[in-house]
Amino acid sequence: MHDESTRHLPSPDHFPSLRRRGFLAATGAASLGALALAGCGSSGNGSGSGENKGDGTPKRGGRLRAAFAGGGAGETLDPHLSNLFADVARAKALFDKLADYGPDLSAQPRLAAKWEPNKTLDRWQVTLREATFHDGKPVTAQDVLYSYRRIADPKQAFRAKASLEPIDLDASRATDERSIEFVLKRPTAEFPNLLAAFGAYIVPENATGFDKKPVGSGPFRFVSFVPGRSAVFRRNDDYWDGAPHLDEIEFVIANEESARVNALLGGQVEYAHELNPTTARAHEGKGQIEIVRLRGSSMQAFCMKTDRPPFDDKRVRQAFFLIAERKELVDGALSGGGEVGNDLFGKGYEYYADNLPQREQDLDRARALLKQAGAENLKVTLDTSAVAAGFTEAASIFRDQAKQAGVTIDVKMGSKDSYWSDILGSGTLCCYRSGAMPIEAHISQRLLSDSTTNATKWQHKDFDALYQQAQSTRDTTERAAVYERMQRRLYSEGGFLIWGFADWIIGTARAVKGVETKAPANTLDWARFDKVWLA
């Protein structure tokens, strides 16, 4: 531990534009997803944006201050409790996972050097790379088993618990210091996705007290932490993937988007997370700050509850698919900062069914379907909130589009503080978004009969059976064919009207280099500050 661990941190008054509270960066859905990004070894060298933009040779030194929305005085550095984007950014600076997601959301090795299944896909051997924790102790198989068993504790509510459910942790064992045999409850072809799961960080055996002296194996070492205000971490010169370019990274909390922008413009921070499309358009190309667009990172949708009227009739859902004029929604709600969706999650990701025709607005067909369903002159409430960029605008635009099909939509504004918890169970129609995660994870978390975040209430045993079939199918081509069958079903009659994929927008000072541009939110190279430098 460096002696700076007890040094005085600036008060909120030191950052006057950071004192306002408000918008939380991570949606219930985006958590909602997995994390992570770029490959294994030292391949993630930041050159994805650095060399392409002519950033030149990385320079060592300096402190970068990054503004995120946070969670107030209740914030923690316990990586297994990571929920908001600020939590995740801090966790990935201090800790590592066995695997993480590449730009296409396929699992890439991190602390795991390799993984190998048996012929029946119900046992996987994982070999660890040589890595050390910040206290100099090696990362071992026992640390991995401790971490996963901690996450799976039935008395706790750690986010990765559901993802690790297929692993029989009582039967799994260390076969030597750097090898683990994972025994699964059922054949699972996509076991590597479990290793990359959201919040599945590896901590030292018996680790506790994360907020006072957290010890990880990540690129930065702990210096100080004041919940709801600031966290300071210092370069780990012994990091297995190469020491960071920065001397230090400071995470500063600024909940309002305007506060993050003002701090960036005023030179109080060098990195501002999650900007609105209108902000980006106002500053892009003006030379004062840099706008980084992580293309198509965030799914934008309307969520129809399929277990209650009127959306328990698939014809009504099909009519709503045809009411949406997607380009108008992208242009109006996202200021053009995105691309149209086709009612399927994961555009551009592994297994995405990109051969289905792009759905277009067809008001005549929509009216005919509503008439068949006995839903002429339909009236429905659309729940929305200012909790996420574009939500209120999208609700207004879709209300006007629905009028053309004879549907009356009453837009209901909800609280930013409770929106994500409320919409999972209440209402019939709501605005919804999700960050990046594999299509497999989207299905398992949201579309199975027993999924805990099944917002559309999509519950079909035959669909569940197809998922189990896909999971146990060894051949990638054959597995992709099963996923395509499932997506065709969702495209025809699912509960997610996915109208667009928004750019995830970050603002940086002009001196900040090496920010990866092909890193969907929740992937490894997103907010990966060990590969960033100050010119």
Disulfide bonds with the S-S distance in Angstrom:
none
